Amino acid sequence: MKRTIEFIEMLVCENEYVEAEHLHTSDRSEPYNTVRQMIMVLAVEGGYTFKDAGAYFGRDHSTVISARRSIYNRIETEKPFAGKYQHYRSVCGNTDKCSVGFLAHELARLKTETMALVNQLNQIAI
């Protein structure tokens, strides 16, 4: 199952104690920049395109390429950061390690999307 970028964002923000709203601004200060970069790289590793990962935060693909370079460099040079990133990578790749809170959030999101689709179908005149 491919994780949504929203799921990855919620996972990282919860563990880094960062509000997700700050990631969608032009703020490049720490910790927002690093958290945003981690989410973009995790999304690309999870199967999203560079364009999609960047567009989620209102940025282009070149920003994601730069983020990947920065994150991989920190993984090579900072052992604590590498461990933290590896944890996020394993949780995003393994469906068995989901917390109840994340699953509840995903279920609520899917219900909302389903209701919106049902409403659209009901408005179609056949």
LOMARFI-105455 format. One record per atom (N, C-alpha, C, O): z, x, y; residue in three letters. Coordinates in pm, 1 decimal. Each point is the difference from the previous one (the first is absolute). Example, Ala and Ser with C-alpha at 12.3 -4.5 7.8 and 13.67 -1.06 7.14 Angstrom:
2
[[780.0; 1319.0; -569.0]; ALA] [[0.0; -89.0; 119.0]; ALA] [[0.0; 90.0; 120.0]; ALA] [[66.5; 103.6; -1.9]; ALA] [[-138.5; -138.6; 106.9]; SER] [[6.0; 82.0; 119.0]; SER] [[73.0; -77.0; 109.0]; SER] [[16.9; 50.9; 110.8]; SER] 
//
This chain:
126
[[0.0; 84.1; -118.1]; MET] [[0.0; -84.1; 118.1]; MET] [[0.0; 88.5; 124.3]; MET] [[82.5; 90.4; 13.4]; MET] [[-173.4; -117.0; 74.7]; LYS] [[-10.5; 75.3; 124.4]; LYS] [[103.1; -52.5; 99.7]; LYS] [[2.1; -119.1; 31.0]; LYS] [[82.2; 207.5; 18.4]; ARG] [[101.8; -39.1; 98.1]; ARG] [[-67.0; -30.7; 133.0]; ARG] [[-96.8; 65.8; 38.1]; ARG] [[147.9; -165.0; 31.8]; THR] [[-52.0; -29.3; 133.0]; THR] [[56.4; 102.6; 97.6]; THR] [[105.2; 59.4; -23.6]; THR] [[-176.2; -40.3; 131.9]; ILE] [[48.8; 91.6; 102.5]; ILE] [[128.9; -55.4; 59.4]; ILE] [[88.5; 76.6; 38.1]; ILE] [[-77.2; -208.2; -30.1]; GLU] [[122.9; -62.5; 49.8]; GLU] [[118.9; 36.3; -88.8]; GLU] [[109.3; 27.8; 49.2]; GLU] [[-132.2; -28.3; -180.5]; PHE] [[106.6; 35.8; -94.7]; PHE] [[41.7; 145.2; 19.7]; PHE] [[119.0; 31.3; 5.2]; PHE] [[-217.9; 56.9; 5.7]; ILE] [[29.2; 142.5; 20.1]; ILE] [[76.0; 18.4; 131.0]; ILE] [[97.1; 75.4; 6.2]; ILE] [[-141.5; -144.1; 97.8]; GLU] [[66.9; 8.3; 130.3]; GLU] [[145.0; -45.7; -10.1]; GLU] [[90.0; 66.0; 51.9]; GLU] [[-67.4; -178.3; -118.3]; MET] [[135.7; -51.5; -12.5]; MET] [[87.6; 95.8; -80.8]; MET] [[116.1; 21.8; 34.6]; MET] [[-170.1; 34.4; -140.5]; LEU] [[74.4; 94.4; -83.3]; LEU] [[44.1; 121.4; 80.8]; LEU] [[117.8; 36.1; -0.6]; LEU] [[-211.3; 26.3; 69.4]; VAL] [[30.2; 122.0; 74.9]; VAL] [[90.8; -30.6; 119.5]; VAL] [[95.3; 73.7; 25.4]; VAL] [[-123.6; -180.5; 47.3]; CYS] [[81.5; -34.0; 117.2]; CYS] [[143.9; -29.6; -39.4]; CYS] [[93.4; 40.9; 68.9]; CYS] [[-75.6; -111.7; -179.2]; GLU] [[135.4; -32.3; -44.0]; GLU] [[78.3; 126.6; -34.8]; GLU] [[117.8; 11.8; 33.4]; GLU] [[-182.7; 81.0; -99.4]; ASN] [[68.2; 122.1; -41.7]; ASN] [[15.5; 101.4; 112.3]; ASN] [[90.0; 83.9; -5.2]; ASN] [[-174.9; -89.6; 105.8]; GLU] [[7.2; 92.4; 113.3]; GLU] [[72.6; -61.8; 119.2]; GLU] [[15.9; 65.1; 103.3]; GLU] [[27.7; -188.5; -116.6]; TYR] [[71.4; -71.2; 106.8]; TYR] [[-80.9; -5.4; 129.8]; TYR] [[50.2; 30.1; 108.2]; TYR] [[-176.2; -69.2; -122.7]; VAL] [[-91.6; -11.6; 113.2]; VAL] [[-51.7; -143.9; 3.1]; VAL] [[-31.0; -57.6; -104.2]; VAL] [[22.1; 0.5; 223.4]; GLU] [[-56.3; -134.0; 13.6]; GLU] [[-152.2; 8.8; -1.3]; GLU] [[-59.3; 81.1; 71.2]; GLU] [[-2.6; -164.8; -152.4]; ALA] [[-145.2; 4.9; -18.7]; ALA] [[-76.8; -24.9; 129.2]; ALA] [[-110.9; 50.7; 16.6]; ALA] [[168.2; -127.8; 74.6]; GLU] [[-69.9; -30.4; 125.5]; GLU] [[-32.6; 126.7; 79.2]; GLU] [[-102.5; 6.9; 67.8]; GLU] [[190.3; 92.8; -76.8]; HIS] [[-21.9; 125.1; 74.4]; HIS] [[-121.2; 78.1; -52.7]; HIS] [[-59.1; 79.7; 72.7]; HIS] [[23.2; -102.6; -197.1]; LEU] [[-110.8; 74.3; -59.0]; LEU] [[-135.2; -49.2; 49.5]; LEU] [[-99.7; 71.4; -10.4]; LEU] [[95.7; -190.8; 63.3]; HIS] [[-125.9; -58.7; 44.4]; HIS] [[-21.0; 17.2; 150.7]; HIS] [[-84.8; -66.6; 59.3]; HIS] [[160.9; 154.5; 0.9]; THR] [[-16.3; 31.7; 141.6]; THR] [[-66.1; 137.1; 11.8]; THR] [[-31.5; 63.4; -100.6]; THR] [[11.3; -19.2; 222.1]; SER] [[-60.0; 131.9; 20.7]; SER] [[104.6; 110.8; 2.1]; SER] [[-32.6; 115.0; 29.3]; SER] [[157.1; -148.2; -59.8]; ASP] [[110.1; 96.5; 0.8]; ASP] [[-23.3; 107.6; -107.2]; ASP] [[-13.9; -31.4; -118.3]; ASP] [[9.9; 158.2; 160.9]; ARG] [[-21.7; 110.0; -94.3]; ARG] [[125.2; 84.6; -18.9]; ARG] [[-7.4; 112.7; -49.0]; ARG] [[122.1; -167.0; 87.8]; SER] [[123.5; 76.0; -13.9]; SER] [[52.8; -10.6; -143.1]; SER] [[-41.6; -85.3; -78.5]; SER] [[134.9; 175.7; 48.4]; GLU] [[65.8; -3.8; -130.1]; GLU] [[107.3; -106.3; 3.7]; GLU] [[60.2; -19.2; 105.6]; GLU] [[-33.0; -49.3; -211.0]; PRO] [[-56.2; 10.3; -134.2]; PRO] [[-122.8; -87.0; -21.8]; PRO] [[-55.7; -1.5; -109.7]; PRO] [[12.2; -71.8; 213.5]; TYR] [[-108.6; -95.9; -16.9]; TYR] [[-129.4; 64.1; -47.1]; TYR] [[-68.4; -54.8; -86.5]; TYR] [[34.6; 168.6; 141.2]; ASN] [[-124.1; 64.8; -36.9]; ASN] [[0.5; 41.3; -147.3]; ASN] [[-97.4; -23.7; -71.6]; ASN] [[204.9; 84.4; 27.1]; THR] [[7.3; 44.6; -139.4]; THR] [[-1.8; -118.4; -95.9]; THR] [[-69.5; 3.4; -101.5]; THR] [[144.4; -106.6; 132.7]; VAL] [[2.8; -118.2; -86.6]; VAL] [[-138.2; -64.0; -6.1]; VAL] [[-45.7; -37.9; -107.9]; VAL] [[-21.0; 25.3; 221.7]; ARG] [[-134.2; -56.9; 5.0]; ARG] [[-95.6; 84.4; -84.2]; ARG] [[-81.0; -54.0; -75.3]; ARG] [[90.4; 186.0; 88.3]; GLN] [[-85.9; 88.9; -77.8]; GLN] [[25.4; -15.1; -149.9]; GLN] [[-94.4; -4.3; -78.9]; GLN] [[222.1; -3.7; 39.4]; MET] [[31.6; -16.8; -142.2]; MET] [[-60.5; -128.7; -54.0]; MET] [[-57.0; -1.2; -109.2]; MET] [[69.1; -106.1; 184.6]; ILE] [[-53.0; -129.0; -45.2]; ILE] [[-151.7; 7.3; -14.9]; ILE] [[-55.3; -49.6; -98.1]; ILE] [[-11.4; 110.9; 194.8]; MET] [[-145.8; 11.7; -8.0]; MET] [[-42.2; 80.6; -122.4]; MET] [[-93.0; -38.7; -70.8]; MET] [[160.3; 149.6; 45.6]; VAL] [[-36.5; 85.5; -113.2]; VAL] [[31.1; -70.5; -132.0]; VAL] [[-79.3; 6.8; -93.9]; VAL] [[193.5; -73.9; 86.1]; LEU] [[32.7; -75.4; -121.0]; LEU] [[-102.0; -111.0; -25.3]; LEU] [[-35.0; -27.9; -114.7]; LEU] [[-11.9; -34.5; 221.1]; ALA] [[-101.4; -104.8; -14.1]; ALA] [[-130.1; 56.9; -54.1]; ALA] [[-62.1; -59.5; -88.1]; ALA] [[20.2; 174.9; 140.3]; VAL] [[-122.8; 64.0; -48.8]; VAL] [[16.5; 41.4; -146.2]; VAL] [[-91.0; -18.1; -80.8]; VAL] [[206.7; 73.2; 47.6]; GLU] [[24.9; 38.5; -139.1]; GLU] [[5.7; -122.1; -91.2]; GLU] [[-25.4; 9.8; -120.1]; GLU] [[59.2; -125.2; 178.4]; GLY] [[7.9; -123.5; -77.2]; GLY] [[-131.6; -73.9; -12.4]; GLY] [[-5.3; -106.5; -61.5]; GLY] [[-101.5; 161.1; 119.2]; GLY] [[-131.1; -59.9; -18.9]; GLY] [[-65.4; -57.0; 123.7]; GLY] [[-112.4; -49.6; -8.6]; GLY] [[177.3; 54.5; 122.5]; TYR] [[-60.9; -48.9; 123.2]; TYR] [[-91.3; 106.9; 58.0]; TYR] [[18.5; 118.9; -26.1]; TYR] [[-115.7; -160.5; 103.8]; THR] [[-88.6; 95.3; 66.2]; THR] [[71.1; 56.8; 122.0]; THR] [[99.0; -55.9; 47.4]; THR] [[-150.2; 166.6; 2.3]; PHE] [[54.0; 59.0; 122.1]; PHE] [[-11.3; -100.4; 114.7]; PHE] [[90.6; -12.9; 82.4]; PHE] [[-202.5; -57.1; -78.9]; LYS] [[-24.4; -97.2; 106.7]; LYS] [[103.3; -112.7; -5.2]; LYS] [[55.8; -37.5; 103.1]; LYS] [[-30.0; -16.6; -222.5]; ASP] [[96.4; -109.6; -13.5]; ASP] [[142.2; 44.2; 33.9]; ASP] [[73.8; -71.9; 67.2]; ASP] [[-36.2; 190.4; -114.2]; ALA] [[135.6; 50.4; 26.6]; ALA] [[20.6; 22.3; 149.1]; ALA] [[107.0; -30.3; 52.7]; ALA] [[-207.0; 82.2; 15.2]; GLY] [[10.9; 21.4; 144.4]; GLY] [[-4.0; -130.1; 77.4]; GLY] [[75.7; -18.0; 95.5]; GLY] [[-162.5; -72.3; -135.3]; ALA] [[-15.2; -127.1; 71.0]; ALA] [[128.8; -81.8; -3.8]; ALA] [[27.8; -75.4; 93.3]; ALA] [[49.7; 89.1; -198.0]; TYR] [[125.9; -73.7; -9.5]; TYR] [[92.2; 32.9; 117.4]; TYR] [[76.3; -84.8; 46.3]; TYR] [[-84.7; 209.7; 1.0]; PHE] [[82.8; 42.8; 113.3]; PHE] [[-79.1; 8.4; 130.2]; PHE] [[49.9; 52.9; 99.3]; PHE] [[-172.1; -104.2; -99.1]; GLY] [[-81.8; 3.3; 121.1]; GLY] [[-56.2; 137.9; 29.2]; GLY] [[-21.7; 34.9; 116.1]; GLY] [[-1.9; 43.6; -219.8]; ARG] [[-53.4; 134.9; 16.6]; ARG] [[-126.0; 14.8; -84.9]; ARG] [[-31.0; -86.3; -82.2]; ARG] [[-40.7; 195.9; 102.9]; ASP] [[-122.4; 17.6; -77.9]; ASP] [[22.0; 94.7; -118.0]; ASP] [[109.6; 52.5; -20.1]; ASP] [[-215.7; -32.3; -56.9]; HIS] [[10.5; 79.5; -122.6]; HIS] [[37.6; 145.3; 25.7]; HIS] [[64.1; 63.0; -84.1]; HIS] [[-103.1; -9.2; 198.9]; SER] [[30.9; 140.4; 28.2]; SER] [[150.6; 21.5; 16.7]; SER] [[51.4; 108.0; -29.3]; SER] [[17.9; -209.7; 75.7]; THR] [[145.6; 8.4; 11.4]; THR] [[62.7; 9.8; -138.7]; THR] [[97.1; 73.0; -19.6]; THR] [[-152.4; -146.0; -75.9]; VAL] [[51.4; 2.9; -136.9]; VAL] [[-27.7; 135.7; -64.3]; VAL] [[83.6; 51.3; -74.4]; VAL] [[-199.0; 6.7; 102.1]; ILE] [[-32.5; 133.3; -51.7]; ILE] [[99.5; 102.0; 54.4]; ILE] [[48.4; 85.7; -73.9]; ILE] [[-18.4; -95.0; 202.2]; SER] [[97.6; 89.3; 62.2]; SER] [[139.6; -23.4; -57.6]; SER] [[74.5; 95.0; -23.9]; SER] [[-39.6; -221.3; 2.0]; ALA] [[130.7; -32.8; -58.6]; ALA] [[13.9; 58.8; -139.3]; ALA] [[105.2; 53.3; -35.4]; ALA] [[-211.4; -63.0; -43.7]; ARG] [[4.1; 54.0; -136.0]; ARG] [[20.0; 151.2; 2.7]; ARG] [[77.5; 54.4; -78.8]; ARG] [[-146.2; 11.9; 167.9]; ARG] [[15.2; 145.3; 13.1]; ARG] [[143.7; 35.6; 38.9]; ARG] [[58.4; 93.6; -54.5]; ARG] [[-2.9; -168.3; 147.9]; SER] [[136.2; 24.2; 47.2]; SER] [[102.9; -26.2; -110.4]; SER] [[90.8; 80.5; -20.5]; SER] [[-104.7; -191.4; -49.4]; ILE] [[94.8; -35.0; -106.2]; ILE] [[-7.5; 101.2; -113.5]; ILE] [[103.7; 45.9; -47.9]; ILE] [[-222.6; -10.6; 4.5]; TYR] [[-13.3; 97.3; -109.6]; TYR] [[54.1; 137.3; 39.3]; TYR] [[55.3; 71.3; -83.7]; TYR] [[-71.1; -34.3; 210.4]; ASN] [[55.2; 125.8; 47.9]; ASN] [[152.9; -3.0; -6.0]; ASN] [[63.2; 97.0; -41.9]; ASN] [[-4.6; -209.6; 84.4]; ARG] [[146.3; -11.5; -5.3]; ARG] [[50.7; -1.7; -144.3]; ARG] [[108.2; 51.7; -28.1]; ARG] [[-184.1; -109.7; -61.9]; ILE] [[39.3; -2.0; -141.6]; ILE] [[6.9; 143.0; -53.7]; ILE] [[90.3; 34.5; -76.2]; ILE] [[-185.4; 46.9; 116.4]; GLU] [[-3.9; 139.0; -46.7]; GLU] [[109.9; 86.1; 61.5]; GLU] [[45.4; 95.6; -62.7]; GLU] [[-2.1; -127.9; 184.1]; THR] [[91.9; 88.7; 70.7]; THR] [[144.4; -50.4; 8.5]; THR] [[90.9; 79.5; 24.0]; THR] [[-68.3; -208.5; -42.9]; GLU] [[134.5; -56.2; 13.7]; GLU] [[41.7; -69.5; -130.0]; GLU] [[-48.5; -108.5; -31.9]; GLU] [[136.9; 171.5; -40.6]; LYS] [[42.8; -52.3; -129.8]; LYS] [[64.8; -139.6; 9.1]; LYS] [[-34.4; -86.8; -80.2]; LYS] [[127.2; 61.9; 175.0]; PRO] [[58.6; -134.6; 9.4]; PRO] [[-104.4; -108.2; 29.3]; PRO] [[4.5; -109.6; -55.9]; PRO] [[-97.7; 142.8; 144.1]; PHE] [[-106.2; -95.3; 32.9]; PHE] [[-86.6; -27.0; -122.2]; PHE] [[-38.6; -114.2; -24.8]; PHE] [[8.1; 217.8; -51.0]; ALA] [[-82.2; -15.0; -119.9]; ALA] [[67.2; -92.9; -100.3]; ALA] [[-66.6; -83.4; -61.3]; ALA] [[198.0; 97.1; 44.1]; GLY] [[72.6; -86.9; -91.6]; GLY] [[-1.6; -145.2; 44.2]; GLY] [[-17.9; -91.0; -80.9]; GLY] [[37.0; 70.9; 210.5]; LYS] [[-2.0; -134.8; 55.8]; LYS] [[-137.2; -64.0; -18.0]; LYS] [[-11.3; -115.6; -40.6]; LYS] [[-93.2; 193.1; 71.7]; TYR] [[-135.6; -53.1; -11.2]; TYR] [[-33.6; -30.4; -145.8]; TYR] [[-63.1; -101.5; -29.5]; TYR] [[104.7; 188.1; -60.4]; GLN] [[-26.3; -21.7; -142.1]; GLN] [[68.3; -128.6; -48.0]; GLN] [[-54.4; -71.8; -83.9]; GLN] [[173.1; 43.4; 137.1]; HIS] [[69.6; -124.2; -34.3]; HIS] [[-83.2; -120.7; 43.7]; HIS] [[-19.3; -93.3; -78.0]; HIS] [[-30.0; 94.7; 201.9]; TYR] [[-82.8; -110.7; 48.3]; TYR] [[-125.4; -14.3; -84.6]; TYR] [[-40.8; -111.2; -33.6]; TYR] [[-19.4; 222.5; -0.2]; ARG] [[-121.4; -0.7; -81.1]; ARG] [[27.0; -63.7; -136.6]; ARG] [[-80.8; -79.0; -48.7]; ARG] [[193.4; 112.8; -12.5]; SER] [[31.2; -54.8; -131.9]; SER] [[30.9; -149.3; 7.5]; SER] [[-39.3; -75.7; -88.8]; SER] [[109.2; 32.7; 193.8]; VAL] [[30.7; -142.5; 13.4]; VAL] [[-127.6; -79.7; 27.4]; VAL] [[-17.1; -109.7; -53.0]; VAL] [[-71.7; 164.1; 135.2]; CYS] [[-124.5; -70.8; 30.6]; CYS] [[-93.4; -5.9; -120.9]; CYS] [[-80.0; -92.8; -12.3]; CYS] [[89.7; 189.6; -74.9]; GLY] [[-88.1; 3.1; -116.0]; GLY] [[56.2; -67.2; -122.8]; GLY] [[-73.7; -25.4; -95.2]; GLY] [[203.1; -4.1; 94.6]; ASN] [[64.5; -55.6; -118.0]; ASN] [[50.5; -139.9; 31.1]; ASN] [[87.2; -17.2; 85.2]; ASN] [[-141.4; -82.7; -153.6]; THR] [[39.5; -138.0; 26.2]; THR] [[135.9; -33.0; -60.2]; THR] [[55.5; -105.5; 30.7]; THR] [[0.0; 191.6; -115.1]; ASP] [[129.9; -26.9; -61.1]; ASP] [[116.6; 29.0; 94.4]; ASP] [[111.4; -45.3; -26.5]; ASP] [[-132.8; 119.0; 135.2]; LYS] [[108.7; 42.5; 87.3]; LYS] [[8.6; -81.7; 128.3]; LYS] [[43.6; 52.2; 102.6]; LYS] [[-83.3; -176.3; -105.8]; CYS] [[4.9; -83.6; 118.7]; CYS] [[137.1; -63.3; 13.5]; CYS] [[55.7; -50.5; -97.5]; CYS] [[-1.9; 53.3; 216.9]; SER] [[127.3; -66.8; 23.8]; SER] [[-25.4; -149.4; 15.4]; SER] [[-112.3; -42.5; 26.9]; SER] [[215.3; -34.5; -43.8]; VAL] [[-10.8; -144.5; 11.7]; VAL] [[-44.4; -39.1; 140.7]; VAL] [[-77.7; -94.0; 16.7]; VAL] [[126.5; 165.3; 83.9]; GLY] [[-38.3; -30.2; 137.8]; GLY] [[-149.3; 15.3; 23.6]; GLY] [[-61.6; -83.8; 65.8]; GLY] [[3.5; 190.0; -118.9]; PHE] [[-143.2; 21.2; 17.0]; PHE] [[-80.2; -105.7; -75.3]; PHE] [[-100.4; -50.3; 50.5]; PHE] [[144.9; 16.9; -171.2]; LEU] [[-70.3; -101.5; -76.8]; LEU] [[9.2; -136.5; 68.2]; LEU] [[-96.6; -76.2; 0.3]; LEU] [[213.0; 45.6; 57.4]; ALA] [[15.9; -125.7; 73.0]; ALA] [[-92.6; -4.0; 120.8]; ALA] [[-60.5; -103.2; 29.4]; ALA] [[49.6; 215.9; 40.6]; HIS] [[-89.4; 7.6; 115.4]; HIS] [[-145.7; -21.5; -42.7]; HIS] [[-73.1; -75.7; 63.7]; HIS] [[32.0; 142.1; -170.7]; GLU] [[-137.1; -14.3; -49.7]; GLU] [[-27.0; -143.7; -43.3]; GLU] [[-107.6; -53.4; 26.9]; GLU] [[203.5; -9.1; -93.2]; LEU] [[-16.2; -138.3; -43.8]; LEU] [[-14.2; -93.0; 120.1]; LEU] [[-85.5; -88.5; -0.1]; LEU] [[167.9; 107.6; 101.8]; ALA] [[-8.6; -82.3; 121.0]; ALA] [[-134.6; 19.3; 68.8]; ALA] [[-59.4; -96.5; 48.0]; ALA] [[11.3; 219.9; -42.9]; ARG] [[-129.9; 27.8; 62.1]; ARG] [[-111.9; -68.5; -76.7]; ARG] [[-89.4; -59.5; 60.3]; ARG] [[93.7; 67.4; -192.2]; LEU] [[-103.3; -63.1; -81.7]; LEU] [[3.7; -152.7; 13.2]; LEU] [[-104.8; -64.6; 2.5]; LEU] [[223.8; 7.7; 5.9]; LYS] [[11.2; -144.8; 19.0]; LYS] [[-61.4; -41.6; 132.5]; LYS] [[-70.9; -100.3; 7.1]; LYS] [[98.0; 177.3; 98.3]; THR] [[-54.7; -30.3; 131.9]; THR] [[-152.2; 7.6; -1.6]; THR] [[-67.6; -88.0; 53.3]; THR] [[14.0; 193.0; -114.3]; GLU] [[-145.3; 15.2; -8.6]; GLU] [[-62.4; -111.6; -82.3]; GLU] [[-107.6; -49.4; 33.7]; GLU] [[174.0; 9.6; -141.0]; THR] [[-50.2; -107.4; -84.8]; THR] [[-2.9; -132.1; 76.5]; THR] [[-97.0; -75.4; -8.9]; THR] [[203.3; 47.9; 83.7]; MET] [[4.7; -123.9; 78.5]; MET] [[-110.2; -1.8; 105.9]; MET] [[-60.6; -104.3; 24.5]; MET] [[34.6; 217.8; 37.6]; ALA] [[-106.2; 7.5; 100.2]; ALA] [[-135.5; -27.8; -64.4]; ALA] [[-83.2; -69.3; 58.5]; ALA] [[60.4; 122.3; -177.3]; LEU] [[-125.9; -24.7; -70.4]; LEU] [[-12.2; -146.7; -42.2]; LEU] [[-107.7; -58.8; 9.8]; LEU] [[217.0; 0.6; -56.2]; VAL] [[-1.2; -140.8; -37.7]; VAL] [[-32.6; -86.2; 122.3]; VAL] [[-78.4; -94.4; -9.9]; VAL] [[137.8; 126.0; 124.0]; ASN] [[-28.2; -74.8; 122.7]; ASN] [[-146.9; 12.8; 39.5]; ASN] [[-61.4; -97.7; 42.8]; ASN] [[5.2; 217.4; -56.9]; GLN] [[-141.8; 18.8; 31.6]; GLN] [[-87.9; -81.0; -94.5]; GLN] [[-98.1; -60.8; 43.0]; GLN] [[132.7; 59.8; -170.6]; LEU] [[-76.7; -77.7; -97.2]; LEU] [[8.9; -149.2; 27.5]; LEU] [[-98.3; -72.1; -16.7]; LEU] [[214.6; 25.4; 58.6]; ASN] [[17.2; -141.4; 30.5]; ASN] [[-81.5; -43.1; 121.6]; ASN] [[-33.4; -117.7; 13.3]; ASN] [[1.2; 211.4; 75.2]; GLN] [[-75.8; -33.9; 121.1]; GLN] [[-149.9; 0.4; -24.6]; GLN] [[-76.9; -46.2; 84.3]; GLN] [[35.3; 97.2; -197.6]; ILE] [[-143.1; 3.4; -29.9]; ILE] [[-44.1; -139.6; -43.8]; ILE] [[55.4; -57.4; -93.7]; ILE] [[-154.2; 5.0; 161.7]; ALA] [[-54.6; -131.3; -34.2]; ALA] [[-113.1; 17.1; -98.7]; ALA] [[-98.0; 69.9; 25.9]; ALA] [[113.5; -134.9; -139.2]; ILE] [[-105.5; 9.0; -102.3]; ILE] [[-80.9; -126.6; -1.1]; ILE] [[-93.7; -12.7; -78.9]; ILE] 
//
